[in-house]
Amino acid sequence: LSQSPRRCSTPAGQIDIPTAFCVVRPKMSSLKPAPKMSPPIEKWVKHREDFHLRYRPTGKNVRDVVLWGVAFPVFVYYLTVYQQKEVDRLNGRPNTKYMG
């Protein structure tokens, strides 16, 4: 199978190589245009992007922050300390001081 050489563009310039090794690049006109966006979707996306500008603390937001950002971590800390002290007591070790 002999193939006639063809001029192909490479980063090094134009060279003669068999046509089987030439890379065919699509023409720009054969590319599909970008899809059109829906105005309601665009409005929703903009609303989500700018949420930090419209955020206002309410009673529910403050309650959630206090519950999950303060009370829950403190509860987990004291539960962990209690369990560790129980293990120390059962194994005959002296009490370990935690944070004070």
N, CA, C and O atoms as a GROMACS GRO file, in nm:
protein
  400
    1LEU      N    1   0.084  -0.118   0.000
    1LEU     CA    2   0.000   0.000   0.000
    1LEU      C    3   0.088   0.124   0.000
    1LEU      O    4   0.143   0.164   0.103
    2SER      N    5   0.099   0.181  -0.110
    2SER     CA    6   0.178   0.304  -0.117
    2SER      C    7   0.082   0.421  -0.127
    2SER      O    8  -0.011   0.421  -0.208
    3GLN      N    9   0.107   0.520  -0.045
    3GLN     CA   10   0.024   0.638  -0.048
    3GLN      C   11   0.111   0.754  -0.095
    3GLN      O   12   0.228   0.766  -0.060
    4SER      N   13   0.049   0.838  -0.173
    4SER     CA   14   0.125   0.951  -0.225
    4SER      C   15   0.148   1.051  -0.113
    4SER      O   16   0.060   1.073  -0.030
    5PRO      N   17   0.266   1.111  -0.112
    5PRO     CA   18   0.294   1.210  -0.008
    5PRO      C   19   0.204   1.332  -0.023
    5PRO      O   20   0.160   1.366  -0.133
    6ARG      N   21   0.178   1.395   0.086
    6ARG     CA   22   0.094   1.513   0.087
    6ARG      C   23   0.160   1.615   0.178
    6ARG      O   24   0.228   1.579   0.275
    7ARG      N   25   0.141   1.740   0.149
    7ARG     CA   26   0.199   1.843   0.232
    7ARG      C   27   0.110   1.863   0.354
    7ARG      O   28  -0.008   1.892   0.342
    8CYS      N   29   0.169   1.847   0.471
    8CYS     CA   30   0.096   1.864   0.597
    8CYS      C   31   0.161   1.974   0.678
    8CYS      O   32   0.282   1.994   0.674
    9SER      N   33   0.076   2.044   0.753
    9SER     CA   34   0.127   2.148   0.842
    9SER      C   35   0.165   2.087   0.975
    9SER      O   36   0.088   2.010   1.033
   10THR      N   37   0.283   2.120   1.024
   10THR     CA   38   0.330   2.077   1.154
   10THR      C   39   0.384   2.199   1.226
   10THR      O   40   0.401   2.304   1.164
   11PRO      N   41   0.413   2.188   1.353
   11PRO     CA   42   0.474   2.302   1.422
   11PRO      C   43   0.608   2.341   1.360
   11PRO      O   44   0.650   2.456   1.370
   12ALA      N   45   0.675   2.244   1.296
   12ALA     CA   46   0.804   2.274   1.234
   12ALA      C   47   0.788   2.335   1.095
   12ALA      O   48   0.885   2.382   1.037
   13GLY      N   49   0.666   2.334   1.041
   13GLY     CA   50   0.643   2.389   0.908
   13GLY      C   51   0.577   2.287   0.818
   13GLY      O   52   0.523   2.187   0.866
   14GLN      N   53   0.581   2.310   0.688
   14GLN     CA   54   0.521   2.221   0.588
   14GLN      C   55   0.617   2.107   0.558
   14GLN      O   56   0.734   2.132   0.530
   15ILE      N   57   0.568   1.981   0.562
   15ILE     CA   58   0.652   1.868   0.527
   15ILE      C   59   0.572   1.772   0.441
   15ILE      O   60   0.449   1.773   0.443
   16ASP      N   61   0.643   1.688   0.365
   16ASP     CA   62   0.579   1.586   0.283
   16ASP      C   63   0.578   1.455   0.360
   16ASP      O   64   0.684   1.399   0.389
   17ILE      N   65   0.456   1.406   0.394
   17ILE     CA   66   0.444   1.276   0.462
   17ILE      C   67   0.326   1.202   0.402
   17ILE      O   68   0.243   1.264   0.336
   18PRO      N   69   0.316   1.070   0.422
   18PRO     CA   70   0.200   0.998   0.370
   18PRO      C   71   0.071   1.054   0.428
   18PRO      O   72   0.068   1.098   0.543
   19THR      N   73  -0.034   1.053   0.351
   19THR     CA   74  -0.161   1.114   0.393
   19THR      C   75  -0.220   1.046   0.516
   19THR      O   76  -0.299   1.108   0.588
   20ALA      N   77  -0.184   0.922   0.542
   20ALA     CA   78  -0.239   0.853   0.659
   20ALA      C   79  -0.194   0.917   0.789
   20ALA      O   80  -0.260   0.900   0.892
   21PHE      N   81  -0.084   0.991   0.787
   21PHE     CA   82  -0.032   1.053   0.909
   21PHE      C   83  -0.071   1.199   0.923
   21PHE      O   84  -0.035   1.262   1.023
   22CYS      N   85  -0.142   1.254   0.828
   22CYS     CA   86  -0.183   1.393   0.837
   22CYS      C   87  -0.304   1.405   0.930
   22CYS      O   88  -0.396   1.323   0.925
   23VAL      N   89  -0.303   1.506   1.012
   23VAL     CA   90  -0.415   1.532   1.102
   23VAL      C   91  -0.509   1.628   1.031
   23VAL      O   92  -0.469   1.736   0.986
   24VAL      N   93  -0.634   1.587   1.021
   24VAL     CA   94  -0.733   1.673   0.957
   24VAL      C   95  -0.805   1.750   1.067
   24VAL      O   96  -0.866   1.692   1.156
   25ARG      N   97  -0.797   1.880   1.059
   25ARG     CA   98  -0.861   1.964   1.159
   25ARG      C   99  -0.995   2.012   1.105
   25ARG      O  100  -1.005   2.045   0.987
   26PRO      N  101  -1.099   2.015   1.189
   26PRO     CA  102  -1.229   2.061   1.140
   26PRO      C  103  -1.225   2.210   1.110
   26PRO      O  104  -1.152   2.286   1.174
   27LYS      N  105  -1.304   2.250   1.015
   27LYS     CA  106  -1.314   2.392   0.984
   27LYS      C  107  -1.401   2.458   1.089
   27LYS      O  108  -1.489   2.393   1.148
   28MET      N  109  -1.378   2.583   1.114
   28MET     CA  110  -1.454   2.653   1.216
   28MET      C  111  -1.602   2.657   1.182
   28MET      O  112  -1.686   2.660   1.272
   29SER      N  113  -1.636   2.656   1.054
   29SER     CA  114  -1.776   2.663   1.016
   29SER      C  115  -1.850   2.533   1.049
   29SER      O  116  -1.973   2.532   1.056
   30SER      N  117  -1.776   2.423   1.071
   30SER     CA  118  -1.842   2.296   1.102
   30SER      C  119  -1.872   2.280   1.251
   30SER      O  120  -1.940   2.186   1.290
   31LEU      N  121  -1.822   2.372   1.334
   31LEU     CA  122  -1.850   2.365   1.477
   31LEU      C  123  -1.991   2.415   1.506
   31LEU      O  124  -2.039   2.506   1.440
   32LYS      N  125  -2.056   2.354   1.605
   32LYS     CA  126  -2.192   2.393   1.640
   32LYS      C  127  -2.189   2.522   1.720
   32LYS      O  128  -2.097   2.543   1.799
   33PRO      N  129  -2.287   2.609   1.702
   33PRO     CA  130  -2.291   2.732   1.781
   33PRO      C  131  -2.328   2.699   1.926
   33PRO      O  132  -2.385   2.595   1.956
   34ALA      N  133  -2.294   2.790   2.015
   34ALA     CA  134  -2.325   2.771   2.156
   34ALA      C  135  -2.476   2.772   2.175
   34ALA      O  136  -2.547   2.844   2.105
   35PRO      N  137  -2.526   2.692   2.268
   35PRO     CA  138  -2.671   2.689   2.289
   35PRO      C  139  -2.720   2.821   2.347
   35PRO      O  140  -2.648   2.889   2.420
   36LYS      N  141  -2.843   2.857   2.314
   36LYS     CA  142  -2.901   2.980   2.368
   36LYS      C  143  -2.951   2.951   2.508
   36LYS      O  144  -3.010   2.847   2.535
   37MET      N  145  -2.926   3.046   2.597
   37MET     CA  146  -2.967   3.028   2.736
   37MET      C  147  -3.107   3.082   2.756
   37MET      O  148  -3.150   3.177   2.689
   38SER      N  149  -3.176   3.020   2.847
   38SER     CA  150  -3.312   3.061   2.880
   38SER      C  151  -3.308   3.179   2.977
   38SER      O  152  -3.233   3.174   3.074
   39PRO      N  153  -3.385   3.284   2.954
   39PRO     CA  154  -3.385   3.398   3.046
   39PRO      C  155  -3.420   3.362   3.191
   39PRO      O  156  -3.356   3.414   3.282
   40PRO      N  157  -3.519   3.274   3.216
   40PRO     CA  158  -3.544   3.239   3.357
   40PRO      C  159  -3.426   3.169   3.424
   40PRO      O  160  -3.399   3.191   3.542
   41ILE      N  161  -3.355   3.086   3.349
   41ILE     CA  162  -3.238   3.018   3.405
   41ILE      C  163  -3.128   3.120   3.432
   41ILE      O  164  -3.062   3.114   3.536
   42GLU      N  165  -3.107   3.211   3.342
   42GLU     CA  166  -3.006   3.315   3.362
   42GLU      C  167  -3.039   3.399   3.486
   42GLU      O  168  -2.949   3.435   3.563
   43LYS      N  169  -3.168   3.431   3.506
   43LYS     CA  170  -3.210   3.509   3.622
   43LYS      C  171  -3.182   3.431   3.750
   43LYS      O  172  -3.134   3.489   3.848
   44TRP      N  173  -3.212   3.302   3.751
   44TRP     CA  174  -3.188   3.218   3.868
   44TRP      C  175  -3.038   3.209   3.900
   44TRP      O  176  -2.999   3.217   4.017
   45VAL      N  177  -2.955   3.192   3.797
   45VAL     CA  178  -2.811   3.184   3.817
   45VAL      C  179  -2.758   3.315   3.876
   45VAL      O  180  -2.678   3.314   3.969
   46LYS      N  181  -2.804   3.427   3.823
   46LYS     CA  182  -2.762   3.557   3.875
   46LYS      C  183  -2.806   3.573   4.020
   46LYS      O  184  -2.732   3.626   4.102
   47HIS      N  185  -2.927   3.527   4.052
   47HIS     CA  186  -2.978   3.534   4.189
   47HIS      C  187  -2.888   3.455   4.284
   47HIS      O  188  -2.858   3.501   4.395
   48ARG      N  189  -2.845   3.337   4.241
   48ARG     CA  190  -2.758   3.254   4.326
   48ARG      C  191  -2.620   3.316   4.341
   48ARG      O  192  -2.561   3.311   4.449
   49GLU      N  193  -2.568   3.375   4.234
   49GLU     CA  194  -2.434   3.434   4.240
   49GLU      C  195  -2.430   3.554   4.336
   49GLU      O  196  -2.329   3.578   4.401
   50ASP      N  197  -2.540   3.628   4.344
   50ASP     CA  198  -2.543   3.750   4.425
   50ASP      C  199  -2.608   3.730   4.561
   50ASP      O  200  -2.643   3.829   4.626
   51PHE      N  201  -2.624   3.608   4.605
   51PHE     CA  202  -2.694   3.582   4.731
   51PHE      C  203  -2.624   3.650   4.849
   51PHE      O  204  -2.689   3.701   4.939
   52HIS      N  205  -2.491   3.650   4.847
   52HIS     CA  206  -2.417   3.709   4.960
   52HIS      C  207  -2.444   3.859   4.974
   52HIS      O  208  -2.426   3.915   5.082
   53LEU      N  209  -2.488   3.923   4.866
   53LEU     CA  210  -2.518   4.066   4.873
   53LEU      C  211  -2.655   4.092   4.937
   53LEU      O  212  -2.678   4.198   4.994
   54ARG      N  213  -2.745   3.995   4.927
   54ARG     CA  214  -2.881   4.010   4.978
   54ARG      C  215  -2.902   3.941   5.114
   54ARG      O  216  -3.009   3.954   5.172
   55TYR      N  217  -2.802   3.870   5.165
   55TYR     CA  218  -2.819   3.794   5.288
   55TYR      C  219  -2.840   3.886   5.407
   55TYR      O  220  -2.767   3.983   5.427
   56ARG      N  221  -2.942   3.854   5.486
   56ARG     CA  222  -2.968   3.926   5.609
   56ARG      C  223  -2.990   3.823   5.720
   56ARG      O  224  -3.065   3.728   5.701
   57PRO      N  225  -2.924   3.841   5.836
   57PRO     CA  226  -2.946   3.744   5.945
   57PRO      C  227  -3.088   3.755   5.999
   57PRO      O  228  -3.138   3.865   6.024
   58THR      N  229  -3.150   3.640   6.016
   58THR     CA  230  -3.283   3.633   6.076
   58THR      C  231  -3.272   3.548   6.201
   58THR      O  232  -3.166   3.494   6.232
   59GLY      N  233  -3.383   3.538   6.274
   59GLY     CA  234  -3.382   3.457   6.395
   59GLY      C  235  -3.347   3.312   6.367
   59GLY      O  236  -3.274   3.250   6.444
   60LYS      N  237  -3.399   3.257   6.259
   60LYS     CA  238  -3.372   3.117   6.225
   60LYS      C  239  -3.225   3.097   6.188
   60LYS      O  240  -3.164   2.998   6.230
   61ASN      N  241  -3.168   3.190   6.112
   61ASN     CA  242  -3.027   3.179   6.074
   61ASN      C  243  -2.936   3.185   6.197
   61ASN      O  244  -2.841   3.107   6.209
   62VAL      N  245  -2.966   3.279   6.288
   62VAL     CA  246  -2.884   3.294   6.408
   62VAL      C  247  -2.897   3.169   6.494
   62VAL      O  248  -2.798   3.120   6.549
   63ARG      N  249  -3.019   3.115   6.506
   63ARG     CA  250  -3.040   2.994   6.584
   63ARG      C  251  -2.959   2.878   6.528
   63ARG      O  252  -2.896   2.804   6.603
   64ASP      N  253  -2.960   2.862   6.395
   64ASP     CA  254  -2.885   2.753   6.332
   64ASP      C  255  -2.734   2.768   6.355
   64ASP      O  256  -2.665   2.670   6.381
   65VAL      N  257  -2.685   2.891   6.346
   65VAL     CA  258  -2.541   2.914   6.368
   65VAL      C  259  -2.504   2.882   6.511
   65VAL      O  260  -2.401   2.819   6.536
   66VAL      N  261  -2.585   2.925   6.606
   66VAL     CA  262  -2.555   2.898   6.747
   66VAL      C  263  -2.565   2.749   6.775
   66VAL      O  264  -2.481   2.693   6.846
   67LEU      N  265  -2.668   2.683   6.720
   67LEU     CA  266  -2.686   2.540   6.746
   67LEU      C  267  -2.573   2.457   6.686
   67LEU      O  268  -2.509   2.379   6.758
   68TRP      N  269  -2.547   2.473   6.557
   68TRP     CA  270  -2.450   2.387   6.488
   68TRP      C  271  -2.307   2.440   6.495
   68TRP      O  272  -2.213   2.362   6.478
   69GLY      N  273  -2.289   2.569   6.519
   69GLY     CA  274  -2.154   2.625   6.522
   69GLY      C  275  -2.096   2.637   6.661
   69GLY      O  276  -1.974   2.649   6.677
   70VAL      N  277  -2.183   2.635   6.765
   70VAL     CA  278  -2.134   2.650   6.903
   70VAL      C  279  -2.178   2.532   6.989
   70VAL      O  280  -2.095   2.460   7.043
   71ALA      N  281  -2.308   2.512   7.001
   71ALA     CA  282  -2.360   2.412   7.095
   71ALA      C  283  -2.319   2.269   7.056
   71ALA      O  284  -2.276   2.193   7.143
   72PHE      N  285  -2.332   2.233   6.931
   72PHE     CA  286  -2.298   2.097   6.890
   72PHE      C  287  -2.150   2.066   6.908
   72PHE      O  288  -2.118   1.960   6.963
   73PRO      N  289  -2.057   2.153   6.865
   73PRO     CA  290  -1.916   2.123   6.891
   73PRO      C  291  -1.882   2.115   7.040
   73PRO      O  292  -1.800   2.032   7.080
   74VAL      N  293  -1.944   2.200   7.123
   74VAL     CA  294  -1.919   2.194   7.268
   74VAL      C  295  -1.970   2.062   7.323
   74VAL      O  296  -1.904   1.999   7.406
   75PHE      N  297  -2.089   2.020   7.278
   75PHE     CA  298  -2.144   1.891   7.322
   75PHE      C  299  -2.052   1.776   7.283
   75PHE      O  300  -2.026   1.687   7.365
   76VAL      N  301  -2.002   1.776   7.162
   76VAL     CA  302  -1.912   1.668   7.117
   76VAL      C  303  -1.784   1.670   7.198
   76VAL      O  304  -1.732   1.564   7.232
   77TYR      N  305  -1.731   1.788   7.230
   77TYR     CA  306  -1.609   1.798   7.311
   77TYR      C  307  -1.631   1.736   7.448
   77TYR      O  308  -1.552   1.652   7.491
   78TYR      N  309  -1.738   1.777   7.518
   78TYR     CA  310  -1.762   1.725   7.652
   78TYR      C  311  -1.793   1.576   7.651
   78TYR      O  312  -1.755   1.505   7.744
   79LEU      N  313  -1.861   1.528   7.548
   79LEU     CA  314  -1.887   1.385   7.536
   79LEU      C  315  -1.755   1.309   7.520
   79LEU      O  316  -1.737   1.203   7.580
   80THR      N  317  -1.665   1.360   7.440
   80THR     CA  318  -1.535   1.296   7.418
   80THR      C  319  -1.452   1.297   7.546
   80THR      O  320  -1.390   1.196   7.580
   81VAL      N  321  -1.450   1.409   7.617
   81VAL     CA  322  -1.376   1.418   7.742
   81VAL      C  323  -1.433   1.319   7.844
   81VAL      O  324  -1.357   1.251   7.912
   82TYR      N  325  -1.565   1.312   7.854
   82TYR     CA  326  -1.629   1.219   7.948
   82TYR      C  327  -1.589   1.074   7.916
   82TYR      O  328  -1.553   0.998   8.006
   83GLN      N  329  -1.596   1.038   7.788
   83GLN     CA  330  -1.561   0.902   7.750
   83GLN      C  331  -1.414   0.872   7.780
   83GLN      O  332  -1.380   0.763   7.825
   84GLN      N  333  -1.327   0.968   7.755
   84GLN     CA  334  -1.184   0.946   7.781
   84GLN      C  335  -1.157   0.931   7.930
   84GLN      O  336  -1.075   0.848   7.971
   85LYS      N  337  -1.227   1.011   8.011
   85LYS     CA  338  -1.209   0.998   8.157
   85LYS      C  339  -1.262   0.864   8.206
   85LYS      O  340  -1.204   0.806   8.298
   86GLU      N  341  -1.372   0.815   8.149
   86GLU     CA  342  -1.425   0.684   8.185
   86GLU      C  343  -1.324   0.573   8.153
   86GLU      O  344  -1.302   0.483   8.234
   87VAL      N  345  -1.263   0.581   8.035
   87VAL     CA  346  -1.163   0.482   7.996
   87VAL      C  347  -1.043   0.489   8.089
   87VAL      O  348  -0.989   0.386   8.131
   88ASP      N  349  -1.000   0.611   8.122
   88ASP     CA  350  -0.888   0.626   8.217
   88ASP      C  351  -0.922   0.564   8.352
   88ASP      O  352  -0.841   0.492   8.410
   89ARG      N  353  -1.045   0.591   8.404
   89ARG     CA  354  -1.086   0.539   8.533
   89ARG      C  355  -1.092   0.386   8.532
   89ARG      O  356  -1.047   0.321   8.626
   90LEU      N  357  -1.146   0.328   8.425
   90LEU     CA  358  -1.158   0.182   8.416
   90LEU      C  359  -1.022   0.114   8.405
   90LEU      O  360  -1.005   0.001   8.450
   91ASN      N  361  -0.925   0.181   8.345
   91ASN     CA  362  -0.790   0.123   8.329
   91ASN      C  363  -0.695   0.162   8.442
   91ASN      O  364  -0.577   0.128   8.437
   92GLY      N  365  -0.745   0.233   8.544
   92GLY     CA  366  -0.663   0.266   8.658
   92GLY      C  367  -0.563   0.377   8.634
   92GLY      O  368  -0.464   0.388   8.707
   93ARG      N  369  -0.584   0.460   8.534
   93ARG     CA  370  -0.492   0.572   8.508
   93ARG      C  371  -0.543   0.696   8.579
   93ARG      O  372  -0.662   0.707   8.605
   94PRO      N  373  -0.453   0.790   8.611
   94PRO     CA  374  -0.499   0.914   8.674
   94PRO      C  375  -0.576   1.000   8.573
   94PRO      O  376  -0.556   0.988   8.452
   95ASN      N  377  -0.663   1.086   8.625
   95ASN     CA  378  -0.742   1.175   8.537
   95ASN      C  379  -0.650   1.267   8.456
   95ASN      O  380  -0.552   1.319   8.508
   96THR      N  381  -0.684   1.285   8.331
   96THR     CA  382  -0.611   1.375   8.243
   96THR      C  383  -0.684   1.508   8.243
   96THR      O  384  -0.807   1.512   8.234
   97LYS      N  385  -0.609   1.618   8.252
   97LYS     CA  386  -0.672   1.749   8.246
   97LYS      C  387  -0.686   1.791   8.101
   97LYS      O  388  -0.590   1.786   8.024
   98TYR      N  389  -0.807   1.833   8.064
   98TYR     CA  390  -0.835   1.880   7.929
   98TYR      C  391  -0.871   2.026   7.935
   98TYR      O  392  -0.966   2.063   8.003
   99MET      N  393  -0.797   2.108   7.866
   99MET     CA  394  -0.822   2.252   7.856
   99MET      C  395  -0.850   2.314   7.992
   99MET      O  396  -0.957   2.371   8.013
  100GLY      N  397  -0.760   2.303   8.081
  100GLY     CA  398  -0.776   2.371   8.207
  100GLY      C  399  -0.786   2.277   8.316
  100GLY      O  400  -0.800   2.317   8.432
   0.00000   0.00000   0.00000
